[in-house]
Amino acid sequence: MKSQWTITIVLCWLLLLPVKGLTASIDRNDTLLSPLEKRVAYEINLAREAPKDYAPFLEQYKKNYHEKLLNLPNETPIITKEGVEALMEAVRFLRSTKPVPLLNLSKGMSRGARDHVKDLEQLGGTQHRGSDRSQPWDRVNRYGTWQKVIGENISFGHNQARNIVMSFIIDDGVPHRGHRKNIFNPDFRVMGVACGEHPHYKTICVITFAGGYLEK
């Protein structure tokens, strides 16, 4: 059975630059983002706005675990590293976590994320570094300027928005829970989202985060 996973990198550098303005947001009628991408953004903000209320959604996953096998409806079964223990640890985290500011959706950051999705679609990789050697901050800077801190999460194999976000929060097999830290980082104020079709792991979603962003 082919296992699938979520991969992330936490990229946090402090820039001695002030945030000069609000990022552009994307409304529901904007055609830049697909329905899945908009739902992913919605789920991230739902978790950030009310972590305690999000905990029951994770608890419902418990019935889908069979030892270390996670079998979600309409998705390929996943062999986890930690099993249900990681799920329950995530539930405890949510119950003890305070809300953090909502994230605005950035057009430029979403375009930067889409560049990486297209790269991974063509090459079939799982890395954060692009085939042109670009890093997440390079890609978002093609369309604007990121500010203060930056991070990136990448999901492979999940085709539903809630499953994508929950996989980041559970963060199975990642000792320092880097995906989760990105989701709940209070210093992040903007995000970009892009999803596509990976040749090996089916659905792929790249989410970039930053403390601020100036659109070109």
Helices and strands as residue ranges (DSSP letters): E 6-9, H 35-49, H 51-59, G 60-64, E 65-66, E 69-70, E 78-79, H 84-96, E 104-105, H 107-123, H 136-140, E 144-156, H 161-170, H 178-183, E 190-198, E 202-215
